[in-house]
Amino acid sequence: MGRVKAMIMDEEEQLNNFVWSSCSESETFEEFKGKVKQYCTENNIKHLVYADGTSTRGSIKDVWNEYWSNYNMERG
C-alpha cells in the first residue's frame, strides 16, 4: 500500500473514532457538529471522503441519527 493511501486511511480511522466518541458526549447535533469541525480544523482535515463515497459533511448527520436511534432502542 502506498504511503499516501495509508495516511488517508489512518486519518479516516482516527476521524471515525473521534466522531463516534463525540456523539455520546454531545447533547445536541450543533454541539456535536462543532466538535467535529474543530477536530478537523486542528488536524488539518479538509476534504476527507470515506471509502463508501460519503464525505465528512454528509455522514456526521447519519452518525448522529444512528447513534441516538440505537441509544433510544436500548433504553426503550
C-alpha positions as CSV (number, residue, x, y, z in Angstrom):
1,M,0.0,0.0,0.0
2,G,1.3,3.5,-0.8
3,R,2.2,5.9,1.9
4,V,-0.5,8.4,0.9
5,K,-3.2,5.8,0.9
6,A,-2.0,4.5,4.3
7,M,-2.0,8.1,5.7
8,I,-5.5,8.8,4.4
9,M,-6.8,5.5,5.8
10,D,-5.3,6.4,9.2
11,E,-6.9,9.8,9.1
12,E,-10.2,8.3,8.3
13,E,-10.0,5.8,11.1
14,Q,-9.0,8.5,13.6
15,L,-11.8,10.7,12.5
16,N,-14.3,7.9,12.6
17,N,-13.2,7.1,16.2
18,F,-13.5,10.7,17.2
19,V,-16.9,11.1,15.6
20,W,-18.4,8.1,17.3
21,S,-17.0,9.0,20.7
22,S,-18.0,12.7,20.4
23,C,-21.6,11.7,19.6
24,S,-22.1,10.2,23.1
25,E,-20.6,13.3,24.7
26,S,-22.8,15.8,22.9
27,E,-26.3,16.9,23.9
28,T,-27.3,18.5,20.6
29,F,-26.4,18.0,16.9
30,E,-25.0,21.5,16.8
31,E,-22.6,20.8,19.7
32,F,-21.5,17.6,18.0
33,K,-21.0,19.2,14.6
34,G,-18.9,21.9,16.3
35,K,-16.7,19.3,17.9
36,V,-16.2,17.5,14.6
37,K,-15.4,20.8,12.8
38,Q,-12.9,21.8,15.5
39,Y,-11.2,18.3,15.3
40,C,-11.0,18.6,11.5
41,T,-9.5,22.1,11.7
42,E,-7.0,21.1,14.4
43,N,-5.9,18.1,12.4
44,N,-6.0,19.8,9.0
45,I,-8.6,17.5,7.6
46,K,-10.4,19.5,4.9
47,H,-11.9,17.2,2.3
48,L,-12.0,13.6,3.6
49,V,-14.1,11.3,1.6
50,Y,-14.9,7.9,3.1
51,A,-14.5,4.6,1.2
52,D,-18.2,4.4,0.6
53,G,-18.2,7.8,-1.2
54,T,-19.7,9.9,1.6
55,S,-17.9,12.9,2.9
56,T,-17.3,14.1,6.4
57,R,-20.0,16.7,5.9
58,G,-22.7,14.3,4.7
59,S,-22.1,11.5,7.1
60,I,-22.0,13.1,10.5
61,K,-25.8,13.6,10.5
62,D,-26.1,9.9,9.7
63,V,-23.8,9.0,12.6
64,W,-25.7,11.3,14.9
65,N,-29.1,9.8,13.9
66,E,-27.8,6.2,14.1
67,Y,-26.1,6.7,17.5
68,W,-29.2,8.2,19.1
69,S,-31.6,5.8,17.5
70,N,-29.6,2.9,18.9
71,Y,-29.4,4.6,22.2
72,N,-33.1,5.1,22.4
73,M,-33.8,1.5,21.3
74,E,-31.6,0.2,24.1
75,R,-33.4,2.3,26.7
76,G,-36.9,1.7,25.4
